[in-house]
Amino acid sequence: MDLTLIVVVVIVTALLFDFTNGFHDTANAMATSIATGALRPKTAVIIAGALNLVGAFLSVEVARTISSGLVDDTRITPVVIFAGLVGAILWNLLTWLLGLPSSSSHALFGGLIGATLVAAGTGAVHFGAVVTKVLLPAVISPVLAGVVALLATYLAYRVTATADDGTVRKGFKAGQIVSASMVALAHGTNDAQKTMGIITLTLITAGVLAPDSGPPFWVIASAGLAIALGTYMGGWRIIRTLGKRVSDIETPQGFAAETASTAVILASSHLGFALSTTQVATGAIFGAGAGRRLSTVRWGVAGQMALTWLVTLPAAAVVGAAAAWAASTGTAGTVIVAVVAVAVAVGIYAASRRRPVTAENVNDVPAATPAPAEQPIPA
């Protein structure tokens, strides 16, 4: 296949992944604010989309980690990156259909690593960088966000224990508008950069950019726009899971969870850690639920999410590896991979229309398992 054509195909595919990342991760910023009524659903996704776009321009450290840190760019081709993106997109769509807040980031890393292993062997994967920049943050970040949110929630209820309930709810609702907006901004500084890094890696492998180059402005702008548009579409299935199935979230808890998520994501973006913003936000929500009362948290849902987190990277790696193997046979193999991927994506979308979740009904369905009545922590 002509090099220029495959580069264009990879860039388009990367932006499609970025779009799925956007609607897959809208819940990270806005699920709790929608659940508590601090923001109307449509207003929430507009704010999240706009701030994702702004955040994309604030840093490129994570993009550099991906474009020059995870795999050896001298030993792979744009076709390999295309195969990795196919694995990531299909996993994103499947978990979106199931309403599971899995990591788009780990799907991307898994797809890229699996495709690279098949195409170039183990020596082409920088496993040290994978451990320090991906796996360790995956373990530490949700726990850290959960602990911070737990403490913040406990303090919030203690400080406001004697205050008027209506005044407290009104104050924290206003605070949630700010804190949710900050999560959306932070999300743009981390997740939008992953697609920037993939496109930059593609341009490096094609010889368009020099090794270790940062993303050009047009790459930053296009990645920011793609994730912003995806965010605006609203991942209502996952918003329902985080907002309604984890715990019955009140406004102090929502504010605490969003503030904790913002702090962890921004710190990681500054350090170049390509963490999972989904895991951070989910960990913070569980921490906020436990910070008020352990029994209000639905730990069965937590188990489902943890299992999804564990299998995301290897599952995407398997699909990426299979796609790379097929694409390695030549142009026909690459075309077959593209056709199969489109067919599977269309099938998943068709399945989602049987029981649609929209902005209008995202808060209508009760949680799968009833939770105990909410009671504030006594002073």
Backbone torsions as a table, in degrees:
resi	resn	phi	psi	omega
1	MET	NA	139.9	179.9
2	ASP	-57.2	135.0	-175.1
3	LEU	-60.2	-43.1	-179.3
4	THR	-61.7	-41.1	-179.2
5	LEU	-64.8	-45.4	-178.1
6	ILE	-67.7	-32.8	176.2
7	VAL	-63.2	-44.2	178.1
8	VAL	-62.3	-42.8	179.5
9	VAL	-61.5	-42.7	-179.5
10	VAL	-65.9	-41.4	179.7
11	ILE	-62.7	-44.6	178.5
12	VAL	-63.1	-42.7	179.5
13	THR	-64.4	-39.8	178.1
14	ALA	-62.3	-39.6	178.8
15	LEU	-70.4	-32.1	173.6
16	LEU	-65.2	-41.4	175.0
17	PHE	-60.4	-42.5	-179.8
18	ASP	-60.2	-38.6	177.6
19	PHE	-63.0	-46.7	178.1
20	THR	-64.5	-35.2	176.2
21	ASN	-60.0	-40.0	-179.1
22	GLY	-62.1	-53.1	-177.2
23	PHE	-76.7	-21.3	176.1
24	HIS	-70.3	-32.8	-172.0
25	ASP	-107.6	5.9	176.8
26	THR	-54.0	-36.4	-177.9
27	ALA	-60.4	-29.6	-177.6
28	ASN	-55.3	-41.0	-177.4
29	ALA	-91.9	-35.7	-164.0
30	MET	-114.6	-7.3	-175.5
31	ALA	-59.4	-46.8	-176.5
32	THR	-71.2	-36.6	178.9
33	SER	-67.1	-36.5	176.2
34	ILE	-69.9	-40.8	-178.6
35	ALA	-64.5	-37.0	-178.4
36	THR	-86.7	-9.5	-178.7
37	GLY	84.5	9.8	178.2
38	ALA	-65.7	-32.5	178.2
39	LEU	-134.9	141.8	172.2
40	ARG	-70.2	146.7	-175.1
41	PRO	-52.8	-49.5	-177.7
42	LYS	-65.9	-39.4	177.2
43	THR	-63.3	-40.2	-178.7
44	ALA	-60.6	-45.1	-176.4
45	VAL	-72.7	-29.5	175.7
46	ILE	-65.3	-46.6	178.7
47	ILE	-62.3	-45.1	-178.3
48	ALA	-62.4	-42.8	179.8
49	GLY	-62.9	-45.8	-179.4
50	ALA	-62.1	-42.8	-177.4
51	LEU	-76.8	-26.6	170.3
52	ASN	-60.7	-41.3	179.2
53	LEU	-64.4	-45.1	178.6
54	VAL	-61.6	-44.7	-178.1
55	GLY	-61.5	-29.1	-179.2
56	ALA	-61.8	-23.5	-177.1
57	PHE	-94.1	-0.4	-171.3
58	LEU	-89.3	-18.2	-176.6
59	SER	-161.0	154.2	175.4
60	VAL	-130.6	13.0	-176.6
61	GLU	-64.3	-42.2	179.3
62	VAL	-66.8	-38.7	177.8
63	ALA	-60.0	-39.8	178.7
64	ARG	-66.5	-37.0	177.8
65	THR	-58.5	-42.9	-176.5
66	ILE	-77.6	-40.6	-175.5
67	SER	-74.1	-21.8	-175.9
68	SER	-138.3	7.5	-173.5
69	GLY	-116.3	-29.2	-170.7
70	LEU	-91.8	-38.3	-179.2
71	VAL	-132.6	161.5	-179.8
72	ASP	-81.0	108.1	-175.0
73	ASP	-68.1	-14.9	179.8
74	THR	-82.3	-9.1	-174.1
75	ARG	-115.5	4.2	177.6
76	ILE	-125.7	168.3	-178.9
77	THR	-124.7	168.5	175.7
78	PRO	-57.3	-30.1	178.3
79	VAL	-62.2	-38.8	178.4
80	VAL	-63.6	-42.3	179.1
81	ILE	-65.1	-39.1	176.7
82	PHE	-59.0	-44.6	179.7
83	ALA	-62.2	-41.9	177.7
84	GLY	-61.9	-39.5	179.2
85	LEU	-66.3	-35.4	177.3
86	VAL	-60.6	-45.1	177.5
87	GLY	-59.5	-42.5	-178.3
88	ALA	-67.0	-44.2	-177.7
89	ILE	-64.5	-45.8	-177.8
90	LEU	-64.7	-37.5	177.7
91	TRP	-67.7	-41.0	177.3
92	ASN	-58.1	-44.9	-177.6
93	LEU	-67.5	-40.2	-179.9
94	LEU	-63.6	-47.2	-178.9
95	THR	-70.1	-30.4	173.8
96	TRP	-64.0	-43.0	178.9
97	LEU	-59.5	-38.2	-178.7
98	LEU	-83.7	-6.3	180.0
99	GLY	73.3	25.2	-177.3
100	LEU	-99.4	125.5	179.9
101	PRO	-78.5	71.0	177.3
102	SER	-83.4	174.3	-175.0
103	SER	-90.8	115.0	173.1
104	SER	-63.0	-35.0	-179.2
105	SER	-63.7	-47.4	-179.0
106	HIS	-68.9	-30.1	174.0
107	ALA	-63.0	-42.0	179.0
108	LEU	-65.6	-47.3	-179.8
109	PHE	-63.6	-42.4	179.8
110	GLY	-61.9	-47.0	178.9
111	GLY	-59.6	-43.8	-179.1
112	LEU	-66.8	-43.2	-178.8
113	ILE	-66.4	-43.9	179.1
114	GLY	-61.6	-43.9	179.4
115	ALA	-65.4	-39.4	-179.9
116	THR	-66.7	-40.5	179.3
117	LEU	-60.0	-42.8	179.8
118	VAL	-69.1	-41.2	-173.8
119	ALA	-80.6	-34.1	-171.4
120	ALA	-132.3	-2.9	178.0
121	GLY	88.0	174.1	-175.8
122	THR	-64.9	-28.7	-178.4
123	GLY	-66.4	-16.0	-178.8
124	ALA	-87.2	-7.8	178.0
125	VAL	-102.4	126.8	178.3
126	HIS	-84.8	86.1	-172.8
127	PHE	-65.9	-29.2	176.8
128	GLY	-62.1	-43.4	178.1
129	ALA	-68.5	-35.5	178.2
130	VAL	-61.2	-42.3	-179.0
131	VAL	-67.7	-50.0	-173.6
132	THR	-76.8	-33.7	-174.7
133	LYS	-97.4	-17.8	-175.8
134	VAL	-122.2	-57.8	-171.5
135	LEU	-70.6	-45.9	179.3
136	LEU	-62.5	-47.1	174.9
137	PRO	-59.3	-31.7	179.7
138	ALA	-65.1	-32.4	179.7
139	VAL	-82.8	-43.4	-171.7
140	ILE	-79.7	-42.4	-169.1
141	SER	-62.3	-46.1	179.4
142	PRO	-67.2	-33.2	177.8
143	VAL	-66.9	-44.8	179.4
144	LEU	-62.0	-46.8	179.0
145	ALA	-62.1	-38.7	179.3
146	GLY	-65.0	-42.3	179.7
147	VAL	-65.8	-44.6	179.2
148	VAL	-61.7	-44.4	179.8
149	ALA	-65.8	-37.6	178.3
150	LEU	-60.8	-48.6	-179.7
151	LEU	-65.2	-41.8	-179.3
152	ALA	-64.7	-39.6	178.8
153	THR	-65.1	-46.0	179.6
154	TYR	-57.8	-46.6	-179.6
155	LEU	-65.5	-38.6	-179.1
156	ALA	-61.1	-43.6	-179.9
157	TYR	-71.8	-34.5	178.3
158	ARG	-66.6	-45.4	-176.8
159	VAL	-65.8	-35.5	-174.8
160	THR	-100.8	13.9	-173.9
161	ALA	-59.3	-35.1	-176.5
162	THR	-99.8	1.9	-178.3
163	ALA	-83.9	162.4	177.7
164	ASP	-65.5	130.8	-175.9
165	ASP	-59.4	-42.1	179.8
166	GLY	-62.5	-41.8	179.0
167	THR	-65.4	-40.2	179.5
168	VAL	-63.1	-47.6	-179.6
169	ARG	-61.8	-42.9	-179.3
170	LYS	-63.8	-42.4	-179.7
171	GLY	-65.1	-44.4	-179.5
172	PHE	-72.8	-28.2	174.0
173	LYS	-62.4	-43.4	176.8
174	ALA	-63.3	-40.7	178.3
175	GLY	-64.1	-34.6	-179.7
176	GLN	-65.7	-31.3	177.5
177	ILE	-60.5	-41.5	179.4
178	VAL	-72.8	-47.0	-175.5
179	SER	-67.3	-39.4	177.1
180	ALA	-64.8	-38.4	177.9
181	SER	-63.5	-37.6	178.8
182	MET	-68.0	-34.8	175.5
183	VAL	-64.2	-42.5	178.9
184	ALA	-61.9	-41.9	177.6
185	LEU	-62.9	-45.5	179.8
186	ALA	-63.3	-38.2	178.8
187	HIS	-59.5	-40.2	178.3
188	GLY	-64.8	-32.6	-179.8
189	THR	-73.2	-16.2	-177.8
190	ASN	-112.9	-57.1	-172.5
191	ASP	-75.0	-37.2	178.0
192	ALA	-61.4	-30.8	-177.9
193	GLN	-69.5	-23.0	-178.4
194	LYS	-66.1	-41.1	176.0
195	THR	-69.4	-37.0	174.3
196	MET	-56.5	-44.3	-179.3
197	GLY	-64.3	-39.7	179.4
198	ILE	-65.7	-44.2	179.1
199	ILE	-65.3	-41.8	178.0
200	THR	-62.4	-42.4	177.0
201	LEU	-60.0	-40.5	177.7
202	THR	-61.0	-44.8	-179.9
203	LEU	-66.3	-32.8	177.2
204	ILE	-68.9	-46.5	-179.2
205	THR	-65.0	-26.4	179.0
206	ALA	-86.9	-3.4	179.2
207	GLY	82.8	8.7	179.9
208	VAL	-77.1	-37.1	177.4
209	LEU	-116.7	154.7	176.5
210	ALA	-74.5	154.4	176.5
211	PRO	-55.0	146.7	179.2
212	ASP	67.2	15.1	177.5
213	SER	-71.5	151.6	172.7
214	GLY	-87.3	169.1	-179.0
215	PRO	-69.9	132.0	174.5
216	PRO	-64.2	164.7	-177.0
217	PHE	-58.9	-41.2	-176.9
218	TRP	-65.5	-30.3	177.0
219	VAL	-69.3	-44.1	178.2
220	ILE	-60.4	-46.1	-177.4
221	ALA	-65.5	-45.1	-177.5
222	SER	-67.9	-39.1	178.1
223	ALA	-66.1	-41.1	178.1
224	GLY	-62.6	-42.0	179.5
225	LEU	-67.0	-40.6	-178.1
226	ALA	-64.4	-45.1	-178.7
227	ILE	-71.7	-31.4	177.3
228	ALA	-66.4	-42.1	178.7
229	LEU	-65.3	-41.4	177.5
230	GLY	-62.9	-40.5	178.9
231	THR	-63.7	-40.2	179.6
232	TYR	-62.6	-30.2	179.3
233	MET	-65.2	-27.5	175.9
234	GLY	78.1	113.7	176.2
235	GLY	-87.5	74.1	-167.4
236	TRP	-62.6	-32.1	179.6
237	ARG	-62.4	-45.0	-178.1
238	ILE	-76.4	-31.7	174.6
239	ILE	-59.8	-41.5	178.3
240	ARG	-62.9	-42.3	-178.9
241	THR	-62.0	-50.6	-177.1
242	LEU	-72.9	-34.5	-176.7
243	GLY	-82.5	-28.6	-171.9
244	LYS	-121.5	-27.7	-172.3
245	ARG	-95.1	-23.1	-178.1
246	VAL	-74.3	-50.5	-178.8
247	SER	-165.7	161.0	175.1
248	ASP	-82.0	99.0	-170.4
249	ILE	-83.5	129.7	171.2
250	GLU	-100.3	168.4	-173.9
251	THR	-60.7	-40.6	177.2
252	PRO	-61.3	-37.3	178.7
253	GLN	-68.1	-41.9	178.5
254	GLY	-61.2	-43.2	178.8
255	PHE	-63.2	-43.2	-179.5
256	ALA	-63.8	-44.2	-178.8
257	ALA	-63.8	-43.6	-178.3
258	GLU	-68.1	-39.1	179.1
259	THR	-66.0	-42.2	177.9
260	ALA	-63.2	-42.9	179.4
261	SER	-61.1	-44.6	-179.7
262	THR	-58.7	-47.0	-177.3
263	ALA	-61.4	-45.0	-177.4
264	VAL	-69.1	-43.6	-177.3
265	ILE	-66.7	-44.7	-179.4
266	LEU	-64.5	-40.5	177.7
267	ALA	-62.4	-41.8	-179.4
268	SER	-68.0	-39.2	178.3
269	SER	-62.4	-40.6	179.0
270	HIS	-62.6	-35.2	-177.8
271	LEU	-88.3	-4.8	179.7
272	GLY	81.3	17.2	178.4
273	PHE	-82.5	123.1	-179.6
274	ALA	-88.6	69.1	-175.8
275	LEU	-80.7	173.4	175.8
276	SER	-91.3	110.0	177.7
277	THR	-65.6	-28.2	176.9
278	THR	-63.5	-46.0	-180.0
279	GLN	-65.4	-37.4	178.1
280	VAL	-63.0	-50.4	-178.3
281	ALA	-63.2	-40.7	180.0
282	THR	-66.6	-43.6	177.1
283	GLY	-59.8	-39.8	179.1
284	ALA	-66.0	-38.4	179.7
285	ILE	-67.1	-41.6	176.0
286	PHE	-64.1	-40.2	177.8
287	GLY	-63.5	-40.7	179.0
288	ALA	-65.8	-37.6	176.6
289	GLY	-64.5	-44.8	-179.9
290	ALA	-69.2	-27.8	-178.9
291	GLY	-66.3	-23.3	175.9
292	ARG	-92.9	-48.0	178.4
293	ARG	-166.9	125.0	-176.4
294	LEU	-57.8	-36.0	-174.2
295	SER	-71.8	-12.5	178.9
296	THR	-82.6	-10.3	-179.4
297	VAL	-87.0	133.1	178.4
298	ARG	-89.0	93.8	-172.6
299	TRP	-70.9	-20.8	174.4
300	GLY	-64.6	-39.8	175.8
301	VAL	-64.4	-38.8	178.2
302	ALA	-60.1	-40.4	179.1
303	GLY	-63.7	-41.6	177.7
304	GLN	-60.9	-43.1	-179.6
305	MET	-66.1	-43.3	-179.2
306	ALA	-61.5	-39.9	177.9
307	LEU	-63.4	-41.6	178.1
308	THR	-62.3	-41.9	178.3
309	TRP	-60.0	-41.5	-177.3
310	LEU	-65.5	-36.8	-174.1
311	VAL	-93.6	-9.2	-175.0
312	THR	-59.1	-54.4	-176.1
313	LEU	-63.0	-51.4	179.4
314	PRO	-65.1	-34.8	179.5
315	ALA	-65.0	-45.9	177.7
316	ALA	-65.0	-34.1	178.3
317	ALA	-63.5	-40.5	178.8
318	VAL	-63.3	-44.8	179.4
319	VAL	-65.8	-42.3	177.8
320	GLY	-62.0	-40.0	179.1
321	ALA	-64.9	-44.2	178.9
322	ALA	-63.0	-41.1	178.9
323	ALA	-65.4	-39.4	179.2
324	ALA	-66.2	-40.0	178.5
325	TRP	-62.0	-45.6	179.8
326	ALA	-66.1	-42.2	-178.1
327	ALA	-68.4	-25.2	-178.4
328	SER	-67.9	-13.3	-179.7
329	THR	-77.3	-10.3	177.9
330	GLY	127.7	-165.9	-176.9
331	THR	-59.0	-41.9	-179.4
332	ALA	-61.0	-41.5	179.0
333	GLY	-63.6	-41.1	178.9
334	THR	-64.2	-40.7	178.8
335	VAL	-64.6	-41.3	178.9
336	ILE	-61.4	-43.7	177.9
337	VAL	-57.9	-45.4	-178.9
338	ALA	-63.8	-43.4	-178.5
339	VAL	-65.3	-45.3	179.6
340	VAL	-62.3	-42.7	-179.9
341	ALA	-61.6	-43.4	179.0
342	VAL	-63.8	-42.7	-179.2
343	ALA	-63.0	-43.3	179.3
344	VAL	-65.2	-42.3	179.7
345	ALA	-61.8	-43.1	178.4
346	VAL	-63.5	-40.3	178.0
347	GLY	-62.2	-41.8	178.7
348	ILE	-64.7	-42.3	179.0
349	TYR	-63.0	-42.4	179.1
350	ALA	-61.6	-40.4	178.2
351	ALA	-63.7	-34.8	-178.5
352	SER	-68.0	-25.7	-177.2
353	ARG	-76.5	-12.9	179.1
354	ARG	-68.6	-36.6	178.0
355	ARG	-134.9	74.1	-174.2
356	PRO	-69.2	145.8	172.0
357	VAL	-116.0	124.3	-175.0
358	THR	-125.8	176.8	176.9
359	ALA	-60.5	-29.0	-176.7
360	GLU	-76.7	-29.9	-175.8
361	ASN	-117.8	10.9	-175.3
362	VAL	-61.5	-30.0	-179.3
363	ASN	-104.6	6.9	-173.2
364	ASP	-81.7	-34.5	-172.7
365	VAL	-85.6	128.8	179.2
366	PRO	-68.3	161.8	-180.0
367	ALA	-62.4	155.3	-177.5
368	ALA	-63.6	-34.8	-179.2
369	THR	-123.5	121.9	-179.0
370	PRO	-60.0	142.3	177.8
371	ALA	-107.4	155.3	177.3
372	PRO	-60.7	157.4	179.0
373	ALA	-61.0	142.1	-177.1
374	GLU	-73.0	134.4	176.3
375	GLN	-137.7	128.1	-179.9
376	PRO	-68.2	155.7	175.7
377	ILE	-67.8	128.4	-178.3
378	PRO	-66.7	152.4	178.6
379	ALA	-69.0	NA	NA
